[in-house]
Amino acid sequence: MSNFIVGLTGGIGSGKTTVANLFAEFDVAIIDADIIARAVVAKGSNALTFISNYFGAKFIQADGQLDRVLLRQQIFSNEKDKIWLNNLLHPLIREQLISQTIEASSDYCIVVAPLLIENKLTDLVNRVLVIDVFEATQIARTTLRDSNSSKQVQAIINSQVSRKIRQASADDLINNDKLSLVELKKSVLALHQRYLNLAAE
């Protein structure tokens, strides 16, 4: 079990995955809430049955997988449905996050969670690392990466906590607006050394 847990978060398009991959190069265990969120609604899971019963069979694709695009559209346009889905999935995701931190064997581990603050997962971690960028950067990167419209990306940004709240929640912060990969690696290396020291205390 890792003695020290770092929560890594940031808005959409901030570069969380890139930073997590850089930590992984130091053999740090990475626990990704998005991967867990996909696993808990995998084909044949209890959660998928609940979703089908609540939203209807059209939300399940012909291959038995969840239609994520349709579900995302539904919950972003209906607050009641969003709350219902969160109440179903968040306890399952939290349970898996805890289980995987217990299984992690590196000196410290990193929990990557876009909604770390929103879903009150900060109580599971010893330290919060925020990857910070301007909103304009988020929109530019995400429309390029995901072929989403700027309106869709803005809706996702609006559904997350504000940049100001995220910054206020940070123990450590990387401003990833204009960093080159080399500069980003330097920032990650410095934090890696700090986390090793904190984990050893």
Buried (B, 14 or more C-beta within 10 A) or exposed (E): EBBBBBBBBBBBBBBBBBBBEBBEEBEBBBBBBBEBBEBBBEEEBEBBEBBBEEBEEEBBEEEEBBBEEBBEEBBBEEEEBBEBBBEBBBEBBBEBBBEBBEEBEBBBBBBBBBBBBBBEBBEBBBBBBBBBBBBEBBBBBBBEEEEBEEEBBBBBBEEBBEBEEBEEBBBBBBBBEEBEEEEBBEBBBEBBEBBBEBBEE
